[in-house]
Amino acid sequence: MAGLGNVRRAASARAYCTGLLLPGERKSVEPMAARIEPARVQAKHQSLHHVVAKAAWDDAALLRAVLRGDQGENARRSG
């Protein structure tokens, strides 16, 4: 997604959004990590937590990209 700054951050943000949309009562990071990647819960938890709590991105640029429906180069590369 444009505005997130790099490929890893975009992948983590995409995974976080996926976790929010998946079935499951708890929408905190650890249960979402377990649903998204059961074989690597700790690693996925860390990447999700980082994108939510610690990663810096340009809010205005991200919002503009979302409003345009732009998923940027990262989405085009991943298919």
C-alpha positions as a Python dict, from the first residue, in 0.01 Angstrom:
ca = {
    (1, 'M'): (0, 0, 0),
    (2, 'A'): (131, 340, -92),
    (3, 'G'): (215, 558, 205),
    (4, 'L'): (337, 278, 432),
    (5, 'G'): (700, 324, 343),
    (6, 'N'): (831, -25, 259),
    (7, 'V'): (732, -374, 146),
    (8, 'R'): (751, -539, 490),
    (9, 'R'): (539, -271, 654),
    (10, 'A'): (282, -299, 375),
    (11, 'A'): (269, -678, 416),
    (12, 'S'): (222, -645, 792),
    (13, 'A'): (-49, -383, 746),
    (14, 'R'): (-225, -608, 494),
    (15, 'A'): (-202, -901, 738),
    (16, 'Y'): (-341, -686, 1019),
    (17, 'C'): (-638, -580, 805),
    (18, 'T'): (-692, -944, 709),
    (19, 'G'): (-691, -1039, 1077),
    (20, 'L'): (-956, -778, 1150),
    (21, 'L'): (-1177, -923, 878),
    (22, 'L'): (-1133, -1290, 968),
    (23, 'P'): (-1387, -1463, 1190),
    (24, 'G'): (-1301, -1463, 1556),
    (25, 'E'): (-1426, -1288, 1862),
    (26, 'R'): (-1094, -1141, 1976),
    (27, 'K'): (-939, -882, 1748),
    (28, 'S'): (-625, -821, 1950),
    (29, 'V'): (-290, -889, 1785),
    (30, 'E'): (-204, -1228, 1938),
    (31, 'P'): (-529, -1409, 1848),
    (32, 'M'): (-517, -1257, 1500),
    (33, 'A'): (-157, -1376, 1459),
    (34, 'A'): (-265, -1729, 1556),
    (35, 'R'): (-542, -1725, 1296),
    (36, 'I'): (-327, -1575, 1020),
    (37, 'E'): (-14, -1787, 1065),
    (38, 'P'): (-60, -2070, 1317),
    (39, 'A'): (287, -2217, 1258),
    (40, 'R'): (461, -1884, 1330),
    (41, 'V'): (243, -1713, 1591),
    (42, 'Q'): (525, -1536, 1775),
    (43, 'A'): (684, -1395, 1459),
    (44, 'K'): (349, -1287, 1315),
    (45, 'H'): (250, -1135, 1650),
    (46, 'Q'): (569, -929, 1649),
    (47, 'S'): (518, -800, 1295),
    (48, 'L'): (151, -715, 1357),
    (49, 'H'): (232, -543, 1684),
    (50, 'H'): (508, -343, 1519),
    (51, 'V'): (287, -213, 1239),
    (52, 'V'): (15, -112, 1486),
    (53, 'A'): (219, 24, 1776),
    (54, 'K'): (559, 131, 1652),
    (55, 'A'): (578, 181, 1277),
    (56, 'A'): (578, 533, 1147),
    (57, 'W'): (404, 613, 823),
    (58, 'D'): (262, 918, 657),
    (59, 'D'): (-104, 919, 763),
    (60, 'A'): (-206, 1170, 496),
    (61, 'A'): (-32, 977, 217),
    (62, 'L'): (-187, 650, 333),
    (63, 'L'): (-535, 801, 349),
    (64, 'R'): (-494, 951, -1),
    (65, 'A'): (-388, 610, -134),
    (66, 'V'): (-685, 438, 29),
    (67, 'L'): (-927, 697, -104),
    (68, 'R'): (-783, 650, -456),
    (69, 'G'): (-803, 272, -421),
    (70, 'D'): (-429, 262, -484),
    (71, 'Q'): (-252, -46, -357),
    (72, 'G'): (83, 62, -496),
    (73, 'E'): (371, -138, -634),
    (74, 'N'): (370, -384, -342),
    (75, 'A'): (27, -522, -432),
    (76, 'R'): (108, -541, -803),
    (77, 'R'): (426, -738, -733),
    (78, 'S'): (254, -986, -504),
    (79, 'G'): (-7, -1069, -758),
}
